[in-house]
């Protein structure tokens, strides 16, 4: 096609090109208009959402302020209630100390005659003290809850005759593994037993009446109907001695601890054993033990009943029996029996323990620290004792 023909076609194609250009511009304008409408719609929605979010934020802030005020009010009420409860506890303590405790024994003619006869028979068998200890417990000065470890029943203690910092734990009423923690810190800070050494005993124990004394574990083993006191050396892990306890037809020594038949205790005078037999199933018996040979040096019938008893310990030659109720309440020392006769029953203090979780499974007295290591429903507790001098009779 020659140039002159292209020139002839230009006038014919120009209207078509202008029409296409017009259509394209109209299409672009429609798309721009639609885009502007959508941008305007998004802007309106964004503004509305921003307003709603701001209103919601203000509403939440208001609710948080109200909640904070309510929390402060509840905290103030809780603090006020705690103060009132503490005041009520002190008033209850005061009333309990003012009201005499129920007698330790049933007062009847037969029992009185039996006690008089026993007193006459043992008149010249008073205990000859080995030390000049003349203290007795006045009150619980402080209580410290260390942690919760193990089952509901067990015992934990230090060596009652030495200055070792080791903590010994016997978990349960029937087991054969003793946990030994190097210090109180390791026992308190770690929930697991990975910081403890394990000592496996040759025979399982029964109850919670065991004791660590002068590097040895004195623990109770049941063999048929008889009970043995096992003396176990904790250093070389060997049995040093064992002895069948010389009491027939033994029964649980504490009414609230049916698994404990013998409670081995230590004080400033040495080793003691608290037990009970069917011969006098209402009251407890006390024996002085020779820690070297496990021989019984002397025995006493005490006026302290087994019923509602949860534990016992000896301080300066005086047996202190702790009582509770089957629905756990506040424990207290209700019966004191002094083997030397230097503490009259009416002069003994009625020691009350702070209300805790349940009932004591064990109470271990530390003579050189003057405190009790207690196991209460799986909680390990330290009671620091306030002492006073005995009033000699």
Order of alpha helices (4+ residues) and beta strands (2+ residues): alpha-alpha-beta-beta-beta-beta-alpha-beta-beta-beta-beta-beta-beta-beta-beta-beta-beta-beta-beta-beta-beta-beta
